[in-house]
Amino acid sequence: MMHSIYIGLNNPGQEQKLSDILQNRYPNYEIVLSTQLKNDLQLKHCQGAIIWKNDPNHLLNMPNLKLIQCMGAGVDFIDWSLPQYRSVPVCRFVDPSLSVQLAQYVIGYILSDKLEFDGYRALQDEKNWQQREPRAGSKVLILGLGAIGSRIASLLQQMDFQIYSWSTTLKGTELIHEMTTQDELSAVLPDIDYVVNLLPSTPKTTNFINESFLLDMKADACVINVGRGESLDTEALISFLDQKKIRKAILDVFKQEPLPSSDKLWEHPSVLLTPHIAAQSSLEAVASVFSRNLEKITCGKAPEFQVDPDKGY
């Protein structure tokens, strides 16, 4: 029987590149691309699927499916009420390259802000030789202390930043002030200089950074969102920025992507935004993680980073 692998990324270019990589790894498999699908019979012998915002109906026609591998760390695009996402393991893509990229993004912007690089750029435009003091605050709150948050925390600690974290469970990480309750969070927010959001998108994290959260923060604080756009109440943030109750926001993820050209965030003087590039999945790494997970499942072992459908992460 001919085995096959399905790629559903809603991007013809990426699908073809990933297909070329997988064909080298699986020369005897047929690689089925969602953007070139001719009929549902092509799906009958699919052993594994690599997806990103795909057509979920394709998965219904894969009776031999063993694994659904997501191309990113986030799985908020999946409708967990659909049976095709509960009948086989669904796995997030987690790779050291993502942690490195996100850590570089977050730390790069924190250091740039702390050392007043934007201010020096303005002084250069004015040909004004003027020295500025670095910002004094060094307290960073990380929302979501998973593998990526722990990596960021460790690197910031080496630069003498004080790290606080909030997660649903305690991680027992050395030298980090960990919290799990809203009361603990409210108590420390007035002292925090940088809030870094890494929370997954779940019903419990929707608008987690809301008006109440922002009210507890000091006016000189900065919000950095590299987690999910759904975690941030954008209207509340804009209001606080307009009133100078929050100093700055650095945003890489949004509730609607691409961000509409009419959105107020584009032209807000206190917002620096990037188009969801803080961590970009390497297709080679995606293929490697998929291959490992498919082999594990075939051998009766648990795959890496399997998602709990009831938790959504």
C-alpha positions as a LaTeX table, in Angstrom:
\begin{tabular}{lrrr}
\hline
Residue & $x$ (\AA) & $y$ (\AA) & $z$ (\AA) \\
\hline
Met1 & 0.00 & 0.00 & 0.00 \\
Met2 & 1.30 & 3.44 & $-0.94$ \\
His3 & 1.75 & 5.71 & 2.08 \\
Ser4 & 1.41 & 9.47 & 1.84 \\
Ile5 & 1.90 & 12.67 & 3.84 \\
Tyr6 & $-0.43$ & 15.65 & 3.69 \\
Ile7 & 0.77 & 19.26 & 3.82 \\
Gly8 & $-1.90$ & 21.90 & 4.45 \\
Leu9 & $-0.37$ & 25.34 & 5.00 \\
Asn10 & $-2.58$ & 27.56 & 2.83 \\
Asn11 & 0.62 & 28.77 & 1.17 \\
Pro12 & 1.60 & 27.16 & $-2.18$ \\
Gly13 & 5.23 & 28.29 & $-1.98$ \\
Gln14 & 5.78 & 26.97 & 1.54 \\
Glu15 & 3.93 & 23.75 & 0.77 \\
Gln16 & 6.17 & 23.05 & $-2.21$ \\
Lys17 & 9.38 & 23.80 & $-0.27$ \\
Leu18 & 8.32 & 21.54 & 2.59 \\
Ser19 & 7.28 & 18.87 & 0.07 \\
Asp20 & 10.77 & 18.88 & $-1.44$ \\
Ile21 & 12.32 & 18.42 & 2.02 \\
Leu22 & 9.96 & 15.58 & 2.96 \\
Gln23 & 10.34 & 13.82 & $-0.37$ \\
Asn24 & 14.05 & 13.44 & 0.35 \\
Arg25 & 13.23 & 11.94 & 3.76 \\
Tyr26 & 10.39 & 9.76 & 2.48 \\
Pro27 & 11.27 & 8.81 & $-1.13$ \\
Asn28 & 8.63 & 6.06 & $-1.22$ \\
Tyr29 & 5.82 & 8.28 & 0.04 \\
Glu30 & 3.48 & 10.45 & $-1.98$ \\
Ile31 & 3.42 & 14.04 & $-0.71$ \\
Val32 & $-0.07$ & 15.52 & $-1.02$ \\
Leu33 & $-0.36$ & 19.32 & $-1.06$ \\
Ser34 & $-3.63$ & 20.98 & $-0.07$ \\
Thr35 & $-3.15$ & 23.66 & $-2.73$ \\
Gln36 & $-2.81$ & 20.99 & $-5.46$ \\
Leu37 & $-5.41$ & 18.52 & $-4.20$ \\
Lys38 & $-7.37$ & 16.98 & $-7.08$ \\
Asn39 & $-9.71$ & 14.62 & $-5.22$ \\
Asp40 & $-10.25$ & 13.17 & $-1.77$ \\
Leu41 & $-8.91$ & 9.76 & $-2.83$ \\
Gln42 & $-5.40$ & 11.23 & $-2.59$ \\
Leu43 & $-5.95$ & 11.52 & 1.17 \\
Lys44 & $-6.90$ & 7.90 & 1.80 \\
His45 & $-3.39$ & 6.65 & 2.62 \\
Cys46 & $-2.07$ & 9.66 & 4.55 \\
Gln47 & $-0.10$ & 8.59 & 7.60 \\
Gly48 & 0.72 & 12.09 & 8.81 \\
Ala49 & $-0.38$ & 15.68 & 8.25 \\
Ile50 & 1.52 & 18.93 & 8.68 \\
Ile51 & $-0.91$ & 21.81 & 9.00 \\
Trp52 & $-1.24$ & 25.53 & 9.55 \\
Lys53 & $-4.67$ & 27.17 & 9.22 \\
Asn54 & $-5.68$ & 24.44 & 6.79 \\
Asp55 & $-9.06$ & 23.18 & 5.58 \\
Pro56 & $-10.10$ & 20.88 & 8.46 \\
Asn57 & $-12.43$ & 18.91 & 6.18 \\
His58 & $-9.44$ & 17.35 & 4.41 \\
Leu59 & $-8.56$ & 15.51 & 7.62 \\
Leu60 & $-11.94$ & 13.75 & 7.62 \\
Asn61 & $-10.87$ & 11.78 & 4.56 \\
Met62 & $-7.74$ & 10.27 & 6.14 \\
Pro63 & $-8.75$ & 6.95 & 7.75 \\
Asn64 & $-5.10$ & 5.92 & 8.23 \\
Leu65 & $-3.95$ & 9.19 & 9.84 \\
Lys66 & $-1.62$ & 8.74 & 12.83 \\
Leu67 & $-0.34$ & 12.27 & 13.49 \\
Ile68 & $-1.31$ & 15.90 & 13.02 \\
Gln69 & 1.77 & 18.09 & 13.30 \\
Cys70 & 1.25 & 21.86 & 13.54 \\
Met71 & 3.85 & 24.07 & 11.87 \\
Gly72 & 3.91 & 26.55 & 14.75 \\
Ala73 & 3.94 & 26.60 & 18.52 \\
Gly74 & 0.43 & 28.07 & 18.62 \\
Val75 & $-2.64$ & 25.93 & 17.97 \\
Asp76 & $-5.35$ & 28.54 & 18.51 \\
Phe77 & $-6.52$ & 28.17 & 14.87 \\
Ile78 & $-7.79$ & 24.66 & 15.65 \\
Asp79 & $-11.47$ & 24.12 & 16.40 \\
Trp80 & $-11.28$ & 21.48 & 19.11 \\
Ser81 & $-14.98$ & 20.70 & 18.82 \\
Leu82 & $-14.26$ & 18.94 & 15.50 \\
Pro83 & $-13.75$ & 15.17 & 15.91 \\
Gln84 & $-10.82$ & 15.00 & 13.47 \\
Tyr85 & $-8.66$ & 16.90 & 15.96 \\
Arg86 & $-9.47$ & 14.52 & 18.81 \\
Ser87 & $-9.13$ & 11.15 & 17.09 \\
Val88 & $-5.32$ & 11.33 & 16.57 \\
Pro89 & $-2.49$ & 13.11 & 18.40 \\
Val90 & $-2.08$ & 16.80 & 17.55 \\
Cys91 & 1.39 & 18.18 & 18.27 \\
Arg92 & 2.78 & 21.69 & 18.53 \\
Phe93 & 6.02 & 22.59 & 16.79 \\
Val94 & 8.56 & 23.34 & 19.50 \\
Asp95 & 12.20 & 23.67 & 18.51 \\
Pro96 & 15.26 & 25.36 & 20.05 \\
Ser97 & 15.34 & 27.73 & 17.07 \\
Leu98 & 12.01 & 29.25 & 18.17 \\
Ser99 & 13.28 & 29.86 & 21.71 \\
Val100 & 16.44 & 31.49 & 20.38 \\
Gln101 & 14.55 & 33.78 & 18.01 \\
Leu102 & 11.99 & 34.84 & 20.60 \\
Ala103 & 14.70 & 35.44 & 23.20 \\
Gln104 & 16.67 & 37.58 & 20.74 \\
Tyr105 & 13.55 & 39.57 & 19.86 \\
Val106 & 12.45 & 40.22 & 23.45 \\
Ile107 & 15.90 & 40.91 & 24.87 \\
Gly108 & 16.88 & 43.01 & 21.87 \\
Tyr109 & 13.91 & 45.33 & 22.33 \\
Ile110 & 14.27 & 45.49 & 26.11 \\
Leu111 & 17.93 & 46.49 & 25.80 \\
Ser112 & 17.21 & 48.95 & 23.01 \\
Asp113 & 14.54 & 50.58 & 25.16 \\
Lys114 & 16.59 & 50.54 & 28.35 \\
Leu115 & 19.65 & 52.07 & 26.64 \\
Glu116 & 17.56 & 54.76 & 24.93 \\
Phe117 & 18.60 & 53.89 & 21.37 \\
Asp118 & 15.47 & 55.55 & 19.92 \\
Gly119 & 16.40 & 58.73 & 21.77 \\
Tyr120 & 19.92 & 58.65 & 20.35 \\
Arg121 & 18.51 & 58.21 & 16.84 \\
Ala122 & 16.49 & 61.41 & 17.31 \\
Leu123 & 19.55 & 63.23 & 18.69 \\
Gln124 & 21.58 & 62.08 & 15.69 \\
Asp125 & 18.97 & 63.50 & 13.32 \\
Glu126 & 19.35 & 66.81 & 15.18 \\
Lys127 & 23.18 & 66.54 & 15.16 \\
Asn128 & 22.93 & 66.94 & 18.91 \\
Trp129 & 25.80 & 65.51 & 20.99 \\
Gln130 & 23.98 & 64.74 & 24.21 \\
Gln131 & 24.48 & 61.86 & 26.62 \\
Arg132 & 21.44 & 60.19 & 28.17 \\
Glu133 & 21.11 & 58.02 & 31.25 \\
Pro134 & 19.91 & 54.43 & 30.72 \\
Arg135 & 16.46 & 53.69 & 32.09 \\
Ala136 & 16.72 & 52.62 & 35.71 \\
Gly137 & 14.05 & 49.88 & 35.78 \\
Ser138 & 15.17 & 46.26 & 35.51 \\
Lys139 & 12.13 & 44.28 & 36.65 \\
Val140 & 10.64 & 41.98 & 34.01 \\
Leu141 & 7.38 & 40.04 & 34.32 \\
Ile142 & 7.02 & 37.02 & 32.04 \\
Leu143 & 3.48 & 35.78 & 31.48 \\
Gly144 & 3.78 & 32.08 & 30.64 \\
Leu145 & 6.94 & 30.46 & 31.96 \\
Gly146 & 7.24 & 27.53 & 29.57 \\
Ala147 & 10.36 & 26.47 & 27.67 \\
Ile148 & 10.60 & 29.78 & 25.80 \\
Gly149 & 9.85 & 31.94 & 28.85 \\
Ser150 & 12.45 & 30.08 & 30.90 \\
Arg151 & 15.07 & 30.68 & 28.19 \\
Ile152 & 14.33 & 34.40 & 28.13 \\
Ala153 & 14.34 & 34.58 & 31.93 \\
Ser154 & 17.70 & 32.83 & 32.17 \\
Leu155 & 19.37 & 35.16 & 29.67 \\
Leu156 & 17.93 & 38.29 & 31.27 \\
Gln157 & 19.09 & 37.13 & 34.70 \\
Gln158 & 22.64 & 37.02 & 33.38 \\
Met159 & 22.28 & 40.73 & 32.61 \\
Asp160 & 21.10 & 41.50 & 36.16 \\
Phe161 & 17.41 & 41.85 & 35.40 \\
Gln162 & 15.00 & 40.79 & 38.16 \\
Ile163 & 12.55 & 38.23 & 36.83 \\
Tyr164 & 8.96 & 37.65 & 37.90 \\
Ser165 & 6.63 & 35.16 & 36.26 \\
Trp166 & 2.95 & 34.25 & 36.19 \\
Ser167 & 1.75 & 30.81 & 35.07 \\
Thr168 & $-1.11$ & 28.49 & 35.91 \\
Thr169 & 1.32 & 26.20 & 37.78 \\
Leu170 & 4.55 & 26.75 & 39.68 \\
Lys171 & 7.67 & 25.67 & 37.77 \\
Gly172 & 10.15 & 25.80 & 40.64 \\
Thr173 & 12.63 & 27.85 & 38.64 \\
Glu174 & 15.59 & 29.15 & 40.62 \\
Leu175 & 15.83 & 32.90 & 41.33 \\
Ile176 & 12.47 & 33.70 & 39.72 \\
His177 & 9.60 & 35.14 & 41.74 \\
Glu178 & 6.82 & 32.84 & 40.53 \\
Met179 & 3.11 & 33.54 & 40.82 \\
Thr180 & $-0.07$ & 31.65 & 39.99 \\
Thr181 & $-2.88$ & 33.89 & 41.31 \\
Gln182 & $-4.38$ & 37.20 & 40.25 \\
Asp183 & $-3.84$ & 38.67 & 43.71 \\
Glu184 & $-0.11$ & 37.95 & 43.54 \\
Leu185 & 0.00 & 39.47 & 40.07 \\
Ser186 & $-1.79$ & 42.66 & 41.13 \\
Ala187 & 0.60 & 43.05 & 44.04 \\
Val188 & 3.76 & 43.11 & 41.89 \\
Leu189 & 2.51 & 44.89 & 38.75 \\
Pro190 & 3.07 & 48.42 & 40.14 \\
Asp191 & 6.82 & 47.68 & 40.32 \\
Ile192 & 7.24 & 45.99 & 36.93 \\
Asp193 & 9.15 & 47.77 & 34.13 \\
Tyr194 & 8.58 & 45.30 & 31.29 \\
Val195 & 5.67 & 42.87 & 30.83 \\
Val196 & 6.44 & 40.10 & 28.33 \\
Asn197 & 3.41 & 38.09 & 27.23 \\
Leu198 & 4.03 & 34.50 & 26.10 \\
Leu199 & 0.65 & 33.04 & 27.06 \\
Pro200 & $-1.08$ & 30.60 & 24.68 \\
Ser201 & $-4.50$ & 31.47 & 23.31 \\
Thr202 & $-7.18$ & 29.80 & 25.44 \\
Pro203 & $-10.57$ & 30.97 & 26.75 \\
Lys204 & $-8.87$ & 31.76 & 30.08 \\
Thr205 & $-6.18$ & 33.95 & 28.51 \\
Thr206 & $-8.44$ & 35.99 & 26.21 \\
Asn207 & $-7.89$ & 39.70 & 27.04 \\
Phe208 & $-5.68$ & 38.67 & 29.96 \\
Ile209 & $-3.92$ & 42.03 & 29.63 \\
Asn210 & $-7.03$ & 44.15 & 30.04 \\
Glu211 & $-8.05$ & 47.45 & 31.63 \\
Ser212 & $-7.78$ & 46.03 & 35.16 \\
Phe213 & $-4.32$ & 44.62 & 34.43 \\
Leu214 & $-3.10$ & 47.90 & 32.92 \\
Leu215 & $-4.49$ & 49.90 & 35.85 \\
Asp216 & $-2.14$ & 48.03 & 38.16 \\
Met217 & 0.90 & 48.90 & 36.05 \\
Lys218 & 3.00 & 52.02 & 36.47 \\
Ala219 & 2.93 & 54.72 & 33.81 \\
Asp220 & 6.59 & 54.21 & 32.85 \\
Ala221 & 6.11 & 50.52 & 32.02 \\
Cys222 & 6.36 & 48.80 & 28.63 \\
Val223 & 4.19 & 45.95 & 27.30 \\
Ile224 & 5.76 & 43.40 & 24.93 \\
Asn225 & 3.41 & 40.91 & 23.28 \\
Val226 & 4.96 & 37.97 & 21.45 \\
Gly227 & 2.44 & 35.37 & 22.66 \\
Arg228 & $-0.99$ & 35.68 & 21.07 \\
Gly229 & $-2.98$ & 38.72 & 19.96 \\
Glu230 & $-6.06$ & 37.40 & 21.76 \\
Ser231 & $-4.32$ & 37.87 & 25.12 \\
Leu232 & $-4.26$ & 41.65 & 24.77 \\
Asp233 & $-7.22$ & 44.05 & 24.96 \\
Thr234 & $-5.97$ & 46.39 & 22.24 \\
Glu235 & $-8.59$ & 49.08 & 22.80 \\
Ala236 & $-7.72$ & 49.28 & 26.50 \\
Leu237 & $-4.01$ & 49.45 & 25.64 \\
Ile238 & $-4.51$ & 52.29 & 23.16 \\
Ser239 & $-6.54$ & 54.20 & 25.73 \\
Phe240 & $-3.80$ & 53.85 & 28.35 \\
Leu241 & $-1.11$ & 54.87 & 25.86 \\
Asp242 & $-3.14$ & 57.91 & 24.81 \\
Gln243 & $-3.48$ & 58.98 & 28.45 \\
Lys244 & 0.26 & 58.37 & 29.13 \\
Lys245 & $-0.69$ & 55.75 & 31.72 \\
Ile246 & 1.50 & 53.21 & 29.90 \\
Arg247 & 4.71 & 54.42 & 28.26 \\
Lys248 & 5.21 & 52.03 & 25.36 \\
Ala249 & 4.06 & 48.84 & 23.63 \\
Ile250 & 6.05 & 46.48 & 21.42 \\
Leu251 & 3.69 & 44.17 & 19.54 \\
Asp252 & 4.39 & 41.24 & 17.22 \\
Val253 & 1.02 & 39.43 & 17.34 \\
Phe254 & $-2.51$ & 40.70 & 16.79 \\
Lys255 & $-6.11$ & 39.53 & 16.96 \\
Gln256 & $-6.43$ & 40.05 & 13.22 \\
Glu257 & $-3.50$ & 39.26 & 10.95 \\
Pro258 & $-2.47$ & 40.83 & 8.68 \\
Leu259 & $-3.23$ & 43.95 & 10.70 \\
Pro260 & $-5.71$ & 46.10 & 8.70 \\
Ser261 & $-4.24$ & 49.33 & 7.32 \\
Ser262 & $-7.01$ & 51.23 & 9.12 \\
Asp263 & $-5.91$ & 49.99 & 12.55 \\
Lys264 & $-4.89$ & 52.75 & 14.99 \\
Leu265 & $-1.80$ & 50.82 & 16.06 \\
Trp266 & 0.03 & 51.53 & 12.79 \\
Glu267 & 0.41 & 55.24 & 13.46 \\
His268 & 0.46 & 55.32 & 17.26 \\
Pro269 & 3.63 & 57.13 & 18.41 \\
Ser270 & 4.01 & 54.88 & 21.46 \\
Val271 & 3.69 & 51.58 & 19.58 \\
Leu272 & 6.38 & 49.64 & 17.77 \\
Leu273 & 4.92 & 46.76 & 15.78 \\
Thr274 & 6.32 & 43.93 & 13.69 \\
Pro275 & 4.41 & 41.50 & 11.41 \\
His276 & 4.52 & 38.31 & 13.52 \\
Ile277 & 8.21 & 37.65 & 12.92 \\
Ala278 & 9.54 & 37.21 & 16.47 \\
Ala279 & 9.91 & 33.47 & 15.80 \\
Gln280 & 9.63 & 31.95 & 12.36 \\
Ser281 & 9.45 & 28.20 & 11.85 \\
Ser282 & 12.28 & 26.64 & 9.83 \\
Leu283 & 10.84 & 24.16 & 7.32 \\
Glu284 & 13.83 & 21.84 & 7.85 \\
Ala285 & 13.16 & 21.88 & 11.60 \\
Val286 & 9.44 & 21.28 & 11.06 \\
Ala287 & 10.24 & 18.26 & 8.89 \\
Ser288 & 12.61 & 16.91 & 11.56 \\
Val289 & 10.07 & 17.26 & 14.37 \\
Phe290 & 7.37 & 15.67 & 12.20 \\
Ser291 & 9.64 & 12.75 & 11.35 \\
Arg292 & 10.52 & 12.15 & 15.00 \\
Asn293 & 6.90 & 12.23 & 16.08 \\
Leu294 & 5.71 & 9.96 & 13.27 \\
Glu295 & 8.42 & 7.43 & 14.16 \\
Lys296 & 7.55 & 7.59 & 17.86 \\
Ile297 & 3.85 & 6.98 & 17.17 \\
Thr298 & 4.65 & 4.15 & 14.76 \\
Cys299 & 6.75 & 2.52 & 17.52 \\
Gly300 & 3.96 & 2.94 & 20.07 \\
Lys301 & 5.61 & 5.81 & 21.93 \\
Ala302 & 4.16 & 9.19 & 22.92 \\
Pro303 & 4.98 & 12.04 & 20.51 \\
Glu304 & 6.65 & 15.29 & 21.56 \\
Phe305 & 4.57 & 18.30 & 22.61 \\
Gln306 & 1.17 & 16.66 & 22.18 \\
Val307 & $-1.68$ & 19.09 & 22.75 \\
Asp308 & $-4.36$ & 18.47 & 25.37 \\
Pro309 & $-7.57$ & 19.31 & 23.43 \\
Asp310 & $-9.38$ & 20.29 & 26.63 \\
Lys311 & $-6.67$ & 22.80 & 27.60 \\
Gly312 & $-5.90$ & 23.98 & 24.08 \\
Tyr313 & $-2.12$ & 23.76 & 24.56 \\
\hline
\end{tabular}
